[in-house]
Amino acid sequence: MNTVIRRIGNSEGVILPKELLQSLNLKAGDQLIVTEQKGDIVLKKAGDDFEEQMAAAREIMDRYKVALQKLAE
């Protein structure tokens, strides 16, 4: 399956075929994690665990805000 990088406004993007999206149960608005592995682009659907991890990170950053600011100086 081939696709082309296209200009979308001021950005560039890739259009994924409808058949691929359906087979992977993806839809508009779903979040993907983009990584590079050995020169290849890898797309992975961001799961609920990602949101949970981000919430935990925000909580820790809020709790230790002063200490983190001091470390950053």
Backbone as ProteinMPNN parsed JSONL, in Angstrom:
{"seq_chain_A": "MNTVIRRIGNSEGVILPKELLQSLNLKAGDQLIVTEQKGDIVLKKAGDDFEEQMAAAREIMDRYKVALQKLAE", "coords_chain_A": {"N_chain_A": [[0.852, -1.165, 0.0], [0.748, 2.095, -0.966], [1.297, 5.571, -0.287], [1.229, 9.18, -0.405], [3.107, 11.98, 0.725], [1.455, 14.912, 1.49], [0.682, 18.394, 1.075], [-0.957, 20.076, 3.627], [-2.627, 22.688, 4.434], [-0.477, 24.749, 6.263], [1.124, 22.685, 6.896], [2.363, 19.325, 6.445], [1.185, 16.114, 5.486], [-0.009, 12.712, 5.705], [-2.356, 10.834, 3.959], [-4.37, 8.281, 5.035], [-5.564, 5.273, 3.694], [-9.063, 4.469, 3.489], [-9.791, 1.764, 3.787], [-7.652, 0.698, 5.247], [-7.857, 2.14, 7.645], [-10.365, 1.216, 8.523], [-9.824, -1.535, 8.867], [-8.075, -1.449, 10.988], [-9.593, -0.382, 12.915], [-9.685, 2.424, 13.297], [-10.389, 5.943, 13.511], [-11.3, 9.33, 12.558], [-9.871, 11.703, 14.704], [-8.789, 9.915, 16.517], [-5.861, 9.299, 18.446], [-2.45, 8.965, 17.549], [0.713, 7.451, 18.137], [3.816, 8.39, 17.016], [6.766, 6.984, 15.915], [10.253, 6.449, 15.201], [12.003, 3.819, 13.841], [14.877, 2.29, 13.15], [15.114, 3.707, 10.728], [12.551, 3.522, 9.706], [9.139, 4.642, 9.721], [6.879, 4.392, 12.333], [3.578, 3.922, 13.227], [1.392, 3.976, 15.954], [-1.536, 3.246, 17.685], [-2.554, 5.384, 20.231], [-3.141, 4.334, 23.42], [-5.458, 4.011, 26.221], [-3.783, 3.851, 28.389], [-1.778, 5.678, 27.876], [-3.01, 8.169, 28.308], [-3.557, 7.873, 31.025], [-0.964, 7.725, 32.045], [-0.047, 10.281, 31.394], [-1.74, 11.843, 32.993], [-0.889, 11.017, 35.53], [1.748, 11.956, 35.434], [1.295, 14.729, 35.277], [0.121, 15.161, 37.78], [2.248, 14.547, 39.517], [4.074, 16.503, 38.707], [2.667, 18.796, 39.484], [2.573, 18.379, 42.261], [5.277, 18.45, 43.004], [6.174, 20.904, 42.129], [7.674, 23.201, 43.012], [10.15, 22.047, 43.747], [10.933, 20.981, 41.273], [11.187, 23.341, 39.798], [13.356, 24.508, 41.129], [15.36, 22.631, 40.559], [15.56, 23.065, 37.849], [16.841, 25.462, 37.661]], "CA_chain_A": [[0.0, 0.0, 0.0], [1.551, 3.309, -1.076], [0.632, 6.849, -0.103], [2.098, 10.304, -0.72], [3.073, 13.106, 1.664], [0.743, 16.018, 0.832], [0.585, 19.653, 1.82], [-2.262, 20.29, 4.262], [-2.451, 24.01, 5.048], [0.945, 25.054, 6.418], [1.793, 21.453, 7.308], [2.346, 18.233, 5.483], [0.622, 14.94, 6.129], [-0.246, 11.498, 4.931], [-3.738, 10.379, 3.958], [-4.428, 6.826, 5.164], [-6.727, 4.738, 2.975], [-10.24, 4.101, 4.283], [-9.751, 0.333, 4.078], [-6.674, 0.49, 6.32], [-8.447, 2.673, 8.878], [-11.42, 0.298, 8.951], [-9.264, -2.805, 9.336], [-7.408, -1.196, 12.272], [-10.588, 0.233, 13.807], [-9.279, 3.802, 13.557], [-11.295, 6.952, 12.956], [-10.865, 10.711, 12.737], [-9.818, 12.105, 16.11], [-7.963, 8.986, 17.279], [-4.481, 9.74, 18.587], [-1.432, 7.998, 17.18], [2.08, 7.697, 18.57], [4.694, 8.258, 15.857], [8.155, 6.736, 16.287], [11.168, 6.06, 14.123], [12.758, 2.629, 14.214], [15.796, 1.835, 12.093], [14.812, 4.389, 9.481], [11.144, 3.355, 9.333], [8.143, 5.358, 10.504], [5.948, 3.451, 12.953], [2.4, 4.546, 13.819], [0.738, 3.097, 16.91], [-2.67, 3.905, 18.324], [-2.329, 5.72, 21.634], [-4.16, 3.687, 24.239], [-5.882, 4.688, 27.44], [-2.659, 3.901, 29.31], [-1.058, 6.92, 27.604], [-3.714, 9.232, 29.02], [-3.348, 7.642, 32.455], [0.418, 8.1, 32.344], [0.041, 11.741, 31.346], [-2.425, 12.356, 34.18], [0.005, 10.766, 36.663], [2.886, 12.872, 35.303], [0.829, 16.08, 35.648], [-0.079, 15.178, 39.223], [3.573, 14.606, 40.135], [4.644, 17.823, 38.43], [1.973, 19.752, 40.347], [2.946, 18.124, 43.652], [6.68, 18.808, 43.22], [6.418, 22.059, 41.267], [8.756, 24.033, 43.54], [11.4, 21.296, 43.636], [11.292, 20.903, 39.855], [11.654, 24.661, 39.391], [14.7, 24.682, 41.686], [16.258, 21.78, 39.775], [15.705, 23.632, 36.515], [17.669, 26.685, 37.727]], "C_chain_A": [[0.903, 1.235, 0.0], [0.685, 4.527, -0.816], [1.67, 7.94, -0.317], [1.993, 11.343, 0.388], [2.491, 14.294, 0.918], [0.762, 17.256, 1.715], [-0.844, 19.785, 2.326], [-2.15, 21.603, 5.031], [-0.977, 24.35, 5.074], [1.762, 23.828, 6.796], [1.836, 20.47, 6.15], [1.85, 16.993, 6.203], [0.432, 13.805, 5.147], [-1.719, 11.134, 5.067], [-3.71, 8.852, 4.021], [-5.69, 6.313, 4.48], [-7.834, 4.277, 3.924], [-10.205, 2.637, 4.702], [-8.796, 0.014, 5.223], [-7.245, 0.963, 7.65], [-9.522, 1.734, 9.413], [-10.844, -0.991, 9.519], [-8.564, -2.655, 10.684], [-8.331, -0.55, 13.297], [-10.158, 1.63, 14.253], [-10.282, 4.751, 12.918], [-10.722, 8.339, 13.203], [-10.928, 11.07, 14.223], [-9.024, 11.15, 16.99], [-6.536, 9.514, 17.326], [-3.531, 8.605, 18.253], [-0.092, 8.423, 17.771], [2.963, 7.422, 17.361], [6.122, 8.067, 16.364], [8.952, 6.376, 15.045], [11.972, 4.88, 14.632], [13.577, 2.158, 13.019], [15.443, 2.424, 10.733], [13.382, 4.253, 8.99], [10.259, 4.204, 10.238], [7.142, 4.34, 11.028], [4.817, 4.249, 13.591], [1.741, 3.535, 14.741], [-0.388, 3.872, 17.577], [-2.345, 4.146, 19.795], [-3.475, 5.136, 22.442], [-4.527, 4.525, 25.455], [-4.737, 4.802, 28.435], [-1.836, 5.169, 29.108], [-1.696, 8.069, 28.372], [-3.529, 9.094, 30.531], [-1.941, 8.049, 32.874], [0.588, 9.617, 32.335], [-0.614, 12.376, 32.565], [-1.54, 12.175, 35.409], [1.198, 11.719, 36.621], [2.486, 14.291, 35.698], [0.649, 16.201, 37.156], [1.26, 15.303, 39.952], [4.208, 15.973, 39.917], [3.985, 18.897, 39.281], [2.432, 19.614, 41.793], [4.357, 18.62, 43.954], [7.107, 20.004, 42.376], [7.614, 22.879, 41.728], [10.098, 23.325, 43.392], [11.859, 21.204, 42.178], [11.798, 22.232, 39.325], [13.075, 24.913, 39.887], [15.724, 23.856, 40.905], [16.531, 22.366, 38.401], [16.619, 24.864, 36.496], [19.125, 26.415, 37.546]], "O_chain_A": [[1.739, 1.387, 0.891], [-0.515, 4.518, -1.091], [2.864, 7.652, -0.402], [0.911, 11.564, 0.931], [2.969, 14.65, -0.159], [0.848, 17.168, 2.939], [-1.807, 19.632, 1.575], [-1.638, 21.629, 6.15], [-0.293, 24.26, 4.054], [2.972, 23.929, 6.995], [1.4, 20.76, 5.036], [2.074, 16.84, 7.403], [0.677, 13.925, 3.947], [-2.262, 11.129, 6.171], [-3.104, 8.202, 3.169], [-6.77, 6.87, 4.675], [-7.57, 3.765, 5.012], [-10.547, 2.303, 5.837], [-9.088, -0.833, 6.067], [-7.132, 0.271, 8.661], [-9.586, 1.484, 10.616], [-11.32, -1.487, 10.54], [-8.466, -3.619, 11.443], [-7.91, -0.213, 14.404], [-10.254, 1.976, 15.43], [-10.934, 4.422, 11.928], [-9.771, 8.5, 13.968], [-11.91, 10.778, 14.905], [-8.622, 11.521, 18.093], [-6.057, 10.108, 16.361], [-3.758, 7.45, 18.613], [0.196, 9.614, 17.888], [2.877, 6.357, 16.75], [6.628, 8.877, 17.141], [8.402, 6.048, 13.994], [12.552, 4.93, 15.716], [13.037, 1.692, 12.016], [15.469, 1.729, 9.717], [13.034, 4.817, 7.953], [10.602, 4.451, 11.394], [6.62, 3.523, 10.27], [5.062, 5.144, 14.4], [1.55, 2.377, 14.369], [-0.208, 5.019, 17.984], [-1.918, 3.238, 20.508], [-4.643, 5.416, 22.171], [-3.975, 5.602, 25.681], [-4.705, 5.733, 29.238], [-1.255, 5.685, 30.063], [-0.998, 8.853, 29.015], [-3.362, 10.092, 31.232], [-1.75, 8.646, 33.933], [1.293, 10.169, 33.18], [-0.093, 13.348, 33.111], [-1.448, 13.076, 36.243], [1.614, 12.235, 37.658], [3.245, 14.983, 36.376], [0.985, 17.23, 37.743], [1.383, 16.08, 40.899], [4.808, 16.537, 40.832], [4.659, 19.813, 39.754], [2.655, 20.615, 42.475], [4.609, 19.152, 45.035], [8.262, 20.1, 41.96], [8.479, 23.217, 40.92], [11.076, 23.934, 42.959], [13.049, 21.337, 41.892], [12.719, 22.271, 38.508], [13.902, 25.463, 39.16], [16.825, 24.33, 40.624], [17.616, 22.181, 37.849], [17.11, 25.26, 35.439], [19.934, 27.342, 37.578]]}, "name": "protein", "num_of_chains": 1, "seq": "MNTVIRRIGNSEGVILPKELLQSLNLKAGDQLIVTEQKGDIVLKKAGDDFEEQMAAAREIMDRYKVALQKLAE"}
